[in-house]
């Protein structure tokens, strides 16, 4: 089963920001996309100039449905695509849905920049994020079937990333090696 959340919202940028929430662990054996091979997408969220849309798998069976939705939606999103950590989104989705796609714009200023530090520096509101930028708490919420909190976290991440884009801009992402 999939929870589907949509909200009309006017935003002043061109393109689409994507943000995913996941379960699973990094593989410390690799220094390429295989580092992400055991991480599973459980939420796909995106925001463009008109609305926010979030899809949340509500069970392990729903993860398969989310794969299909993600695979269909990726090609229809307005370009350019933005992400706070494009390597994470691209690599997880490469292993999860089995295909490559480009995120053209990076919202972090350096690879390991923490979103919560940027949010604080730019004085961006929390947007009712129940986890205050702690994605690991979202993993726990999803596993405890607290889907409303997980969706609220993803919504807040999208709004914060929109504000980062508008206030600070973006950079060209680092290139990554996609390896099966």
C-alpha positions, 0 to 999 in steps of 0.5 A: 500500500502507498500513502499519497500526499499532495499539497498546492504550493507556489514556489519561485524556481524552475525545475524539481527538487527531489528527496527520498527517505530510505531504510537499510545500511551503507556498505563500507566495502565500496567507494562507488555506487555499490556503497548504496546497494543495500539501502531501500527507498521507502518515500519519494517526495518532490516539489516544483513551482506548483506543488509538493507530492510525496509517495510513501510505501506503507509496508515492505510490499508497498516498496515494490509499488513505490519502485514502479511509481518512481520509475514512471515519475522520474522522466516526467519531472520538470528539469532541472532536477535538484537534490541536497545530496544528489549522490545519495538519491542517484545511487540509491535509485540506481540500485533500487529501481535499476536505472540511471538518471541525472540530477543536474543541480546540487544543493549542498555546497560540499559533499558532506555538508549537513542540511541542519547546519545550512538551515540554521545558517540561512535561518530557514524554519523547521516546517514542522519536521518532527525529527529536526533534520535527523533522517535516522529518526525517519527510518525508525518512524517508518519501521514503527509504521509512523508514516505521518511523521515520516511524510511530515519529515519529507515534506519539511526536507523539501521545503527546506531544500527549496529555501536553500535553493532560493537563498543560496543557489546550487552547484554542479554535482560531483560525478559518481561511478555507477557500478552494479 
